[in-house]
Amino acid sequence: MAGKIPQSFIDDLLDRVDIVDIVGSRIDLRKSGKNHSARCPFHDEKSPSFTVSQDKQFYYCFGCGAGGNAIGFVMDYDHTAFPEAVETLARHAGLEVPREAGHNDAATERRKALYAIVEKADHFYRSCLRNHSAAKAAVDYLKVRGLSGEIARTFGIGYAPPGWDNLLTQLGKTAPDIAQLKETGLLIDREEEGKLYDRFRHRIMFPIRDLRGRTIGFGGRVLGDDKPKYLNSPETPLFHKGRELYGLFEANQQMREVPNLLVVEGYMDVVALSQNGIHNAVATLGTAVTPEHLEKLFRHTSEVVFCFDGDQAGRNAARRALETCLPEMIDGRSARFLFLPEGEDPDTLVRTIGKDKFLALMQSATPLSVFLFESLSTDLDTTSMDGRARLSKLAAPLINRLPQGVFKALMLKTLSEQTGLDTDTLSSLIAPPEAAVKRFDDEPPEANYDHYPDYEDSAPQPYYGDDGSLPTPPSPPPQPAKRVKMPPVYTLIALLANHPELVKFAADPATLSKLDDDGMELLLPLVELLLENPGYSLNHILGYWRGVHNATQAEQLAKIAATDLLRPPANSARDNEREFHDAQNRLIRQAMAQLQPIELLQHLADKEAVDEQDLKHLNNAWLKLSREQRNGDNKTLFNQIVAKPRLQ
């Protein structure tokens, strides 16, 4: 397909995809603090040194130095070129890649407008819970359910007032606004009846957020007698209920480490559990659990606990969830099933028995392996030959769906113990079809492993050789024996790449273009890029660099940007600003020391203010001038520089 891919489309694509989804669909990622980790797919290693930062939408290996954004990962992992990698991500996001489009890509602007209108609706509903005259019923209901104002704020709970056009009147000021409200499912348009009205009316509103915290849809719990009791946003360009999990964003915000995730049925269950100190609950959005749900769950934890009613309907739902889980159960993952007492749901139960006893119930939940054989053995006499044969016939297609590995072997062993057949015989009887073998063999060889060593998110600080060269950071946990300060050019590049807002403190490009230090071929275009695109993030920067600059530069930029992963956490904006100023001043002073005396005088004369270091350079330069150069013009220039305002 001919034609250049517009940068505006690439920027929008990177906003829409999540690097954890992209990397996690190819290798087995596990949550490690605020990041995700794995054994690196680009080199052979026993301990995981590969890190994926969801906040920065960035990956980096501390062992081999591979790093970049989602586009870079697809290029390196799939061994494909930049345009093909963009095509791959676009297919993942359900987009068609445009060619030779203008800078203001219509799809990008449209999507931004949809996010904006949903965010406005979110604020409107929250405001109504606080201020609307009819909100007392909602507030009373939340209080009866034991929710505090703090937990309501954490989950952004709001209120849709009674009436047909509250949201329409508030936000539908123009025709484009109304079109966006309809497209995001917030308004219902009955064209044949000539009716346009709010979808959510007299309901407690639960905003559904994606992993970046953006509101993409809503769930509403009715306060009157209307049906249905719970109403979700319809499928929209932003919201796909088969992929999203209510409460996952909040769980990540509340917990640095997610030991397991509890999958419950309703929004109120998630919120009530969090109110009682259990922050690791999520809810599907009116659907049975899907493979997409499981992929997302297992990227955040290695254990998922499904919570169901203890009646027959609940056990049937659990059986469906079990069957969906089977293809995802690679070694190291665990799924359990918690069945509640009759008449209880997580909300009522946790308020009755308390946090500790509820957590104990989770710990005692039935493992997938046990539940599978228990559910299959119901109504079977496994003491008889016929019963054991029937069990083998029922279990075979389910075990076939498990990925190759230790867990599958153990399941075969359990079936062997229950049927009396040896595992070799069972393996031959239930061997998966050839196509299934190929599918499992195609998985990355590094994908299945059992143990990650415990190490902190913050790896050792980067260190540099005496020649100032940028090395590949060491694989944790070894500590470098000697640390040398990062060269100022690399410091500025790392700070700008990870904190683009600092570009407002950068020297103007004309000044930077006069500098001749190693790394300026990266720093100068980076400053120019951020001045032209003040809203860019590290994700956008790397996407631009991969498409416009050569691969070597892109890899070097990613390696330098990765040093920010090694810095102490909670570095304040003030610290970043001070470090940026210090590095830039060091860079300019080093460059000044290399200038000829007359050149230095001209450089200082162009500055609006000077500091003590500038004056030292000025005096040294004056002493180096020949007798002929110490003429009247240069004396005047010297005095003008001395008289300039002082920088503190």
Secondary structure, 3 states (H helix, E strand, C coil): CCCCCCHHHHHHHHHHCCHHHHHHCCCCCEEECCEEEECCCCCCCCCCCEEEECCCCEEEECCCCCEECHHHHHHHHHCCCHHHHHHHHHHHHCCCCCCCCCCCCHHHHHHHHHHHHHHHHHHHHHHHHHHCCCCHHHHHHHHHCCCCHHHHHHCCCEEECCCCCHHHHHHCCCHHHHHHHHHCCCEEEEHHHCEEEECCCCEEEEEEECCCCCEEEEEEEECCCCCCCEEECCCCCCCCCCCCCECHHHHHHHCCCCCCEEEECCHHHHHHHHHCCCCCEEECCCCCCCHHHHHHHHHHCCEEEEEEECCHHHHHHHHHHHHHHHHHCCCCCEEEEEEECCCCCHHHHHHHHCHHHHHHHHHCCEEHHHHHHHHHHCCCCCCCHHHHHHHHHHHHHHHHCCCCCHHHHHHHHHHHHHHCCCHHHHHHHCCCCHHHHHHHHCCCCCCCCCCCCCCCCCCCCCCCCCCCCCCCCCCCCCCCCCCCCCCHHHHHHHHHHHCHHHHHHCCCHHHHCCCCCCCHHHHHHHHHHHHHCCCCCHHHHHHHHHHHCCHHHHHHHHHHHHHHHHCCCCCCHHHHHHHHHHHHHHHHHHHHHCCCHHHHHHHHHCCCCECHHHHHHHHHHHHHCCCCCCCHHHHHHHHHHHCCCECC
